[in-house]
Each structure stands twice: as structure tokens, then as C-alpha cells.
Amino acid sequence: MKIGIIGAGNIGANAARLFVKAAHQVVISNSRGPQTLEPLVEELGDNASAGTAEQARDFGDVVFISIPLGKYDQLPTNGWEEKIVIDSNNYYPDRDGQMSELDSGSTTSSELLLQHLPGARIVKGFNTIWFEHLRSQGDTSLPLEKRRAIFIASDDSEAKAVVAALIEDIGFAAVDTGFLAMGGKSQQPGTPIYNKELTAAEAAIELAKSAKA
Ligand SMILES: NC(=O)c1ccc[n+]([C@@H]2O[C@H](COP(=O)([O-])OP(=O)(O)OC[C@H]3O[C@@H](n4cnc5c(N)ncnc54)[C@H](OP(=O)(O)O)[C@@H]3O)[C@@H](O)[C@H]2O)c1
């Protein structure tokens, strides 16, 4: 599959490594320009190249966005129709600045992103796993229920299935938390599943407990 990656830091670069290892093709971008990504794409090999955010967006059947949330309004606003977008961003006010609509709980970071990327098929995902765990804990030899969980939420069930398959390709198991609004909320920093080392089987139990509480 063709995957565009916007953000080449802790999460974006490690996701690129995993996707390439699983025989996907990536175009990866950052804010400083493709030339600054030469060492990374050299390491990634023939299935990777560097581009601008627009080029990553155009290349990807799936576009993986992993930037500090406070910079979401720097992303291009056009060309997103029908693109499956993985939103791995989290809201950290100390880093991102206060965002009143998130502070009040009236919306979620993914819904905010969606307003900026009209037509995108957003799947919240990869935001609850620490990058060192993303880098090291995937294991395709394990049955799904014993793999580390990566949580996903979306209003688009087809997009969710595509992202779940990608997650399985890189050795994790996708665990569905529901629609973007409610599911997305249950994946935010500070929730019981955030940055917890849970297998898919344990994750299902944890989500059931949270639903009862
Ligand atoms: N770190 C984690 O373990 C972790 C885990 C789950 C989720 N997250 C979330 O994932 C996101 C990324 O985290 P990270 O730790 O990977 O951050 P990071 O290491 O600071 O990397 C951020 C990346 O975003 C790029 N970027 C910034 N503005 C951009 C723009 N306008 N267009 C294109 N690229 C842009 C930066 O490029 P330049 O370097 O060129 O500026 C950099 O490559 C955050 O929202 C974070 O909360 C992080």
C-alpha cells in the first residue's frame, strides 16, 4: 500500500520503518523540507522517499499524520477527499498552547483536525502507544489476541478496516474504541488505556470496564 507520512519525528519515523519493513511504500515529510530527511530515507531504502506534506498527501492511499497538534493548522486544507488519514496526534497544552474547544470537552482533537482536512476519512490511531514501544513491540508471529493493542476510532468502518490491516501487518492488533467522538475521547491522554501495555485481549477487558464505570 502507498502511505504518505506527515511528521518524521519519534512516531512518524518509526511508523515509516515498520511500514517499509512490512513491504509498504512511503513518502515521508516534515516541516523543514525533504532535504533534511535524506539520512532517514537512505536508511529506509528503495520503498521510501522524502517529499513535502502535499506530496505525502498526494502519494498516500493512507496518510499518517504525526505532528505536534498545535501545528495542525499548518497542514494543507485541500486534496483530502477520500484519503484515509491516520491521526496519531495528542493534545498537550504545555506544548501545543491552550485550545479552548478541547479544554471545554466540546470536541476532540481528531474532530478538530477533520474540520481542517475536509473530506478526509479520519481514523484516530497510534496515539496511545509510546514511540519506543511502537518501535519494538510489534510481533507478527503472535496470534492477534496476544499482540500489543493499538487503539483505533473512526466514523468510517471501511477506513477503520484498512488501518486495522496495516496495524496487523506491522505486528500489532487493532482494538476498536468506536466512533471518532466517543471512541476518540476514550483514547486521549489520561484515559485508562492511554500508554498502557495491553494485549488485545487485555484491552477488550479494560474497555468493557471503562464502559461500565
Ligand atoms: N512521542 C510519542 O511517544 C508519541 C506517542 C503517541 C502519539 N504521539 C503524538 O504524535 C505526534 C508526534 O509526536 P512525536 O513525538 O513524533 O513528535 P516529534 O518527534 O516532535 O516530531 C514531530 C514531527 O512533526 C513535524 N512537523 C511539525 N510541523 C509540521 C508541519 N506543519 N508539516 C509537516 N511536518 C511537521 C516535525 O518536522 P520538523 O522536525 O522538520 O519540524 C517532526 O518531524 C504528537 O501529536 C504526539 O503527541 C507521540
Ligand as a Chemical Component Dictionary entry (heavy atoms), coordinates in Angstrom:
data_LIG
# 
_chem_comp.id                   LIG 
_chem_comp.type                 NON-POLYMER 
_chem_comp.pdbx_formal_charge   0 
_chem_comp.three_letter_code    LIG 
# 
loop_
_chem_comp_atom.comp_id 
_chem_comp_atom.atom_id 
_chem_comp_atom.alt_atom_id 
_chem_comp_atom.type_symbol 
_chem_comp_atom.charge 
_chem_comp_atom.model_Cartn_x 
_chem_comp_atom.model_Cartn_y 
_chem_comp_atom.model_Cartn_z 
_chem_comp_atom.pdbx_ordinal 
LIG N1  N1  N 0  6.311  10.547 21.246 1  
LIG C1  C1  C 0  5.434  9.599  21.478 2  
LIG O1  O1  O 0  5.753  8.540  22.076 3  
LIG C2  C2  C 0  4.017  9.749  20.990 4  
LIG C3  C3  C 0  3.156  8.652  21.116 5  
LIG C4  C4  C 0  1.876  8.738  20.590 6  
LIG C5  C5  C 0  1.449  9.916  19.974 7  
LIG N2  N2  N 1  2.295  10.986 19.922 8  
LIG C6  C6  C 0  1.800  12.206 19.268 9  
LIG O2  O2  O 0  2.225  12.147 17.914 10 
LIG C7  C7  C 0  2.566  13.456 17.452 11 
LIG C8  C8  C 0  4.022  13.473 17.045 12 
LIG O3  O3  O 0  4.811  13.168 18.171 13 
LIG P1  P1  P 0  6.376  12.918 18.030 14 
LIG O4  O4  O 0  6.846  12.537 19.381 15 
LIG O5  O5  O -1 6.655  12.043 16.873 16 
LIG O6  O6  O 0  6.854  14.414 17.710 17 
LIG P2  P2  P 0  8.292  14.914 17.257 18 
LIG O7  O7  O 0  9.327  13.862 17.483 19 
LIG O8  O8  O 0  8.475  16.253 17.855 20 
LIG O9  O9  O 0  8.132  15.077 15.657 21 
LIG C9  C9  C 0  7.224  15.983 15.121 22 
LIG C10 C10 C 0  7.365  15.942 13.619 23 
LIG O10 O10 O 0  6.341  16.763 13.059 24 
LIG C11 C11 C 0  6.940  17.534 12.024 25 
LIG N3  N3  N 0  6.132  18.712 11.763 26 
LIG C12 C12 C 0  5.849  19.751 12.576 27 
LIG N4  N4  N 0  5.058  20.635 11.940 28 
LIG C13 C13 C 0  4.861  20.150 10.694 29 
LIG C14 C14 C 0  4.169  20.627 9.564  30 
LIG N5  N5  N 0  3.472  21.769 9.603  31 
LIG N6  N6  N 0  4.189  19.868 8.428  32 
LIG C15 C15 C 0  4.868  18.712 8.384  33 
LIG N7  N7  N 0  5.548  18.187 9.439  34 
LIG C16 C16 C 0  5.542  18.921 10.572 35 
LIG C17 C17 C 0  8.317  17.860 12.557 36 
LIG O11 O11 O 0  9.139  18.292 11.500 37 
LIG P3  P3  P 0  10.419 19.229 11.803 38 
LIG O12 O12 O 0  11.293 18.460 12.730 39 
LIG O13 O13 O 0  11.018 19.439 10.440 40 
LIG O14 O14 O 0  9.862  20.480 12.410 41 
LIG C18 C18 C 0  8.709  16.480 13.101 42 
LIG O15 O15 O 0  9.189  15.660 12.081 43 
LIG C19 C19 C 0  2.243  14.401 18.601 44 
LIG O16 O16 O 0  0.949  14.921 18.439 45 
LIG C20 C20 C 0  2.336  13.496 19.826 46 
LIG O17 O17 O 0  1.586  13.977 20.922 47 
LIG C21 C21 C 0  3.571  10.919 20.383 48 
# 
loop_
_chem_comp_bond.comp_id 
_chem_comp_bond.atom_id_1 
_chem_comp_bond.atom_id_2 
_chem_comp_bond.value_order 
_chem_comp_bond.pdbx_ordinal 
LIG N1  C1  SING 1  
LIG C1  O1  DOUB 2  
LIG C1  C2  SING 3  
LIG C2  C3  SING 4  
LIG C2  C21 DOUB 5  
LIG C3  C4  DOUB 6  
LIG C4  C5  SING 7  
LIG C5  N2  DOUB 8  
LIG N2  C6  SING 9  
LIG N2  C21 SING 10 
LIG C6  O2  SING 11 
LIG C6  C20 SING 12 
LIG O2  C7  SING 13 
LIG C7  C8  SING 14 
LIG C7  C19 SING 15 
LIG C8  O3  SING 16 
LIG O3  P1  SING 17 
LIG P1  O4  DOUB 18 
LIG P1  O5  SING 19 
LIG P1  O6  SING 20 
LIG O6  P2  SING 21 
LIG P2  O7  DOUB 22 
LIG P2  O8  SING 23 
LIG P2  O9  SING 24 
LIG O9  C9  SING 25 
LIG C9  C10 SING 26 
LIG C10 O10 SING 27 
LIG C10 C18 SING 28 
LIG O10 C11 SING 29 
LIG C11 N3  SING 30 
LIG C11 C17 SING 31 
LIG N3  C12 SING 32 
LIG N3  C16 SING 33 
LIG C12 N4  DOUB 34 
LIG N4  C13 SING 35 
LIG C13 C14 SING 36 
LIG C13 C16 DOUB 37 
LIG C14 N5  SING 38 
LIG C14 N6  DOUB 39 
LIG N6  C15 SING 40 
LIG C15 N7  DOUB 41 
LIG N7  C16 SING 42 
LIG C17 O11 SING 43 
LIG C17 C18 SING 44 
LIG O11 P3  SING 45 
LIG P3  O12 DOUB 46 
LIG P3  O13 SING 47 
LIG P3  O14 SING 48 
LIG C18 O15 SING 49 
LIG C19 O16 SING 50 
LIG C19 C20 SING 51 
LIG C20 O17 SING 52 
# 
